[in-house]
């Protein structure tokens, strides 16, 4: 079971990277606040991804190359 958890953890960026990405996204002109009542988190206006989730994934990229 430990091996599975280790592999799963490899998908996530470290806390410093995540926080830096969140700061960039939170100040981006493309950021969209919660909308349509079905989205409970802020999202990217370009790719429509959840900002809190996307910024945590290690191999994720900003669609306009800000990070």
Backbone bond lengths (Angstrom), bond angles and torsions (degrees), N, CA, C in turn:
res aa  C-N    CA-C-N  psi(-1)  N-CA   C-N-CA  omega(-1)  CA-C   N-CA-C  phi
1 X - - - 1.460 - - 1.523 111.17 -
2 X 1.318 116.33 -35.07 1.464 120.74 -179.13 1.525 111.36 -61.67
3 X 1.317 117.34 -37.04 1.462 121.22 179.24 1.519 112.21 -63.32
4 X 1.313 116.14 -37.93 1.466 120.92 178.85 1.521 109.88 -66.04
5 X 1.327 117.11 -43.61 1.460 121.12 179.47 1.522 111.31 -64.22
6 X 1.324 116.72 -39.66 1.467 120.43 178.23 1.520 111.17 -62.66
7 X 1.295 117.60 -41.53 1.465 121.39 178.45 1.526 110.93 -66.15
8 X 1.323 115.61 -40.33 1.459 120.48 179.30 1.523 110.74 -63.07
9 X 1.323 116.98 -42.30 1.465 121.99 -179.99 1.527 111.82 -63.87
10 X 1.310 117.74 -26.84 1.460 121.90 -179.93 1.527 112.08 -67.39
11 X 1.300 117.67 -15.10 1.461 121.79 179.98 1.522 112.48 -79.41
12 X 1.335 116.57 -16.73 1.454 121.12 -173.65 1.527 112.74 -102.57
13 X 1.328 115.12 141.61 1.464 121.62 175.99 1.529 108.51 -74.44
14 X 1.311 116.36 157.75 1.467 119.31 177.59 1.529 109.78 -70.36
15 X 1.322 116.26 166.03 1.464 121.47 -174.38 1.529 112.57 -61.89
16 X 1.323 117.30 -38.00 1.465 121.16 179.94 1.534 110.61 -62.94
17 X 1.312 116.64 -45.66 1.464 121.75 179.09 1.524 110.90 -64.05
18 X 1.327 116.22 -45.25 1.463 120.82 179.17 1.523 111.01 -59.19
19 X 1.327 117.08 -46.32 1.466 120.54 -179.19 1.520 112.41 -64.38
20 X 1.335 117.06 -38.04 1.465 120.72 178.13 1.532 110.42 -65.01
21 X 1.317 116.26 -43.47 1.466 120.90 178.52 1.530 110.89 -63.18
22 X 1.349 116.57 -43.89 1.461 120.67 178.84 1.521 111.35 -59.29
23 X 1.323 116.29 -41.93 1.469 120.24 179.44 1.526 110.79 -61.96
24 X 1.312 116.57 -43.63 1.469 121.18 179.02 1.532 109.90 -62.74
25 X 1.321 116.80 -47.91 1.462 120.70 -178.76 1.530 111.98 -64.79
26 X 1.310 116.75 -40.25 1.459 120.11 -178.45 1.528 112.40 -65.80
27 X 1.326 117.83 -21.25 1.459 122.20 178.45 1.526 112.77 -103.75
28 X 1.315 116.80 5.41 1.466 121.46 -177.20 1.533 111.10 -82.31
29 X 1.313 115.56 142.31 1.466 121.50 178.81 1.532 112.38 -69.10
30 X 1.323 117.75 -15.63 1.470 121.88 -179.89 1.524 112.86 -89.93
31 X 1.312 117.47 -6.19 1.470 120.97 -178.95 1.524 110.04 -65.46
32 X 1.309 115.33 134.21 1.465 121.78 177.89 1.529 108.05 -115.07
33 X 1.319 114.77 131.02 1.462 119.80 176.82 1.529 108.30 -69.68
34 X 1.301 116.06 168.16 1.465 120.53 177.43 1.523 109.57 -46.42
35 X 1.322 117.47 132.43 1.456 119.74 -176.50 1.532 111.55 -142.25
36 X 1.273 116.03 159.71 1.466 125.61 177.48 1.532 114.64 62.53
37 X 1.299 117.55 14.52 1.463 123.64 178.33 1.525 114.43 62.17
38 X 1.325 118.42 -16.07 1.464 119.36 179.52 1.523 111.82 -92.63
39 X 1.316 116.42 -16.72 1.457 120.41 178.44 1.522 108.64 -97.71
40 X 1.305 116.67 126.74 1.462 120.50 -176.72 1.521 112.20 -102.80
41 X 1.319 117.29 -0.40 1.463 121.96 -179.04 1.524 109.81 -131.48
42 X 1.326 115.77 158.42 1.459 119.57 174.53 1.520 108.80 -65.21
43 X 1.325 116.39 150.76 1.461 119.86 -177.64 1.522 110.88 -134.70
44 X 1.320 114.53 165.96 1.455 121.72 175.96 1.527 107.95 -80.93
45 X 1.314 117.10 130.79 1.451 121.58 179.86 1.510 113.49 -70.81
46 X 1.321 117.22 -15.50 1.469 120.49 -178.71 1.531 111.17 -93.78
47 X 1.326 117.01 -56.97 1.464 119.75 -176.49 1.528 113.11 -94.56
48 X 1.348 116.78 -10.96 1.469 123.75 178.25 1.531 113.92 71.27
49 X 1.314 118.38 8.40 1.464 121.27 179.26 1.522 111.34 -73.45
50 X 1.318 115.12 153.66 1.456 121.87 173.41 1.529 107.88 -68.17
51 X 1.320 117.13 123.78 1.472 120.14 -178.62 1.531 112.06 -62.41
52 X 1.341 119.38 -48.35 1.466 118.29 180.00 1.533 113.70 -59.38
53 X 1.311 117.09 -34.67 1.468 119.71 -179.80 1.529 111.85 -78.56
54 X 1.317 116.88 -46.07 1.463 120.58 -176.59 1.526 112.32 -62.70
55 X 1.320 116.85 -38.05 1.465 119.96 -177.41 1.521 112.75 -69.81
56 X 1.328 117.74 -17.34 1.468 121.66 179.91 1.522 113.58 -84.85
57 X 1.319 117.45 -21.55 1.458 120.21 -176.07 1.525 111.31 -79.26
58 X 1.301 116.03 125.91 1.468 122.31 -173.81 1.527 113.07 -55.89
59 X 1.313 117.68 -43.57 1.465 120.78 -173.66 1.526 113.80 -97.92
60 X 1.322 116.41 11.54 1.447 120.97 177.76 1.523 110.68 -75.50
61 X 1.322 117.28 153.15 1.457 121.68 -179.99 1.526 110.21 -134.91
62 X 1.308 114.95 148.98 1.465 121.14 174.48 1.535 108.11 -71.59
63 X 1.337 117.70 134.27 1.463 119.19 -178.34 1.532 114.02 -67.67
64 X 1.321 117.87 -15.39 1.469 120.20 176.62 1.539 111.15 -117.47
65 X 1.316 115.18 25.99 1.460 124.86 172.97 1.546 115.41 54.67
66 X 1.315 117.37 36.03 1.465 119.76 175.53 1.531 110.93 -80.70
67 X 1.316 116.98 -21.22 1.469 121.67 173.82 1.523 109.92 -151.12
